[in-house]
Amino acid sequence: MVNIKKGSNNFYVGDKEEEPLAIIKFSYKGSDIIVVDSTFVSDELRGQNVGKLLIQRVVDLAREENKKIIPHCSFVKAVFDKTKDYEDVAYI
């Protein structure tokens, strides 16, 4: 199990936010939207579903804050397109 930490407008894996092994970056647009800008997973962690775990953390945040998500990142968009459980937080 990976330890996902909350950073400044991101969730990341690793000892330092500035040098993450994996990261999902987002920003806020207005008071009700989270825009997911990018994801990165190092070769060391690829194939372990770390990217999907990072997405889940952003989804959980959106639900907690009653916000919708715009997935600008192509990986996040692809996961959203395949995951019906995320329809409640998808900005349409």
C-alpha positions in Angstrom: 0.0 0.0 0.0 1.4 3.4 -1.0 1.3 6.4 1.4 -0.4 9.2 -0.5 0.2 12.7 1.0 -1.7 15.9 0.5 0.4 18.7 -0.8 -0.3 22.2 -2.1 -3.0 21.6 -4.8 -1.8 18.0 -5.3 -1.6 14.5 -3.9 1.8 12.8 -4.1 3.8 9.7 -3.2 7.3 10.1 -1.9 9.3 11.9 0.8 9.3 15.3 -0.8 6.5 17.1 -2.5 9.1 18.8 -4.8 10.6 15.4 -5.8 7.6 13.0 -5.9 7.6 9.4 -7.1 4.0 10.0 -8.2 1.8 13.1 -8.2 -1.6 14.4 -9.4 -1.8 18.2 -9.7 -5.0 20.1 -9.6 -6.3 23.7 -9.3 -9.6 25.3 -8.2 -11.8 27.1 -10.7 -14.3 29.2 -8.9 -15.9 27.9 -5.8 -17.2 24.6 -7.1 -14.8 23.1 -9.6 -11.5 21.2 -9.3 -9.4 21.0 -12.5 -7.0 18.1 -12.7 -4.1 19.3 -14.7 -1.6 16.4 -14.7 -0.5 13.1 -13.3 2.9 11.5 -13.1 4.0 8.1 -11.9 7.6 7.1 -11.9 8.9 3.9 -13.5 9.4 2.5 -10.1 5.7 2.7 -9.2 4.1 2.0 -12.7 1.9 -1.0 -13.0 0.8 -0.7 -9.3 -2.4 1.3 -9.9 -0.8 4.3 -8.2 -2.3 6.7 -10.8 -5.8 5.4 -10.1 -5.2 5.7 -6.4 -4.2 9.4 -6.8 -7.4 10.0 -8.9 -9.5 8.4 -6.1 -8.0 10.9 -3.6 -9.0 13.8 -5.8 -12.5 12.3 -6.2 -12.8 11.9 -2.4 -11.7 15.5 -2.0 -14.3 16.6 -4.5 -17.0 14.7 -2.7 -16.0 16.1 0.7 -16.0 19.6 -0.6 -19.1 19.1 -2.8 -17.2 20.1 -6.0 -17.1 18.8 -9.6 -14.0 17.7 -11.5 -12.8 18.7 -14.9 -10.2 16.2 -16.1 -7.8 18.2 -18.3 -5.2 15.3 -18.0 -5.8 12.7 -20.6 -5.1 9.8 -18.2 -7.7 11.1 -15.7 -10.2 11.7 -18.5 -9.7 8.1 -19.7 -10.2 6.7 -16.2 -13.3 8.9 -15.7 -14.8 7.7 -19.1 -14.5 4.1 -17.8 -15.6 4.6 -14.2 -19.3 5.0 -13.6 -18.7 5.6 -9.9 -17.2 9.0 -10.8 -20.2 10.3 -12.6 -21.4 12.2 -9.5 -18.2 14.4 -9.5 -17.7 14.7 -13.3 -18.3 18.2 -14.6 -20.5 17.9 -17.7 
